[in-house]
Amino acid sequence: MIRSEILQLISDYPQNDANKELTLIFIKTYPDFWSKKNLTGQLTASCWVVKI
C-alpha cells in the first residue's frame, strides 16, 4: 500500500478525533513513517485471516 492510499483510508475513517489527526500529521511529516529507522516512531499493522 502506498502513502497516498494510507492517507486516504485514514481521512475517510468516520471518527474524527485527535488520534486520527495526529496520525495524518505523522504520515505527512515523515516519509519513512513505516521504517524502524525513523526514531520518532513508526506506523505498523498486522492481521490474522482465519477461515473456519
N, C-alpha and C positions, 0 to 999 in steps of 0.2 A: 504494500500500500504506500502510495506516495504522500508527501507532506500536504499537498492541496486537498487530497481526499480525506485525510485525517481532520484537517481544519474544517472541512465542510460537514463531516459527520458530527463533530463536536458542536459546531454552530447550529446544526439542525436539531440537536437534542432539546426536547421541550422544556426542561427545567432550566431556569435561569438563576444562578447563584454565584457566589464569589469563587467557588472552586472551578466552575466552568470558565469564568473569565480569566482566572489565574492560569489555567491550563492553556487557554488560547494564547495568552501573552507569552507563556513559556515557550510554546512551539514556534511562535512568530519570532521570538528573540534569539533562540538558539537553533541554528540549522542542524546541529548534531544532537537534537533532543532525545534521540534514541540510543546514543552511544555511552558506554561506560567511561569513556574518556572525558565526557562533559562533567566537570567537577561540581557544577551547580545541582545537577540531578539528571534523571533520565526517565523517559516515558516508556513503559514496557506493558505488555499484555500477554495473556495466555488463556487457553481454554481447553476443556476436555469435551470431546464429542463422543457420546456413547449411544450405541443403538442396542436396545434391549428387545 
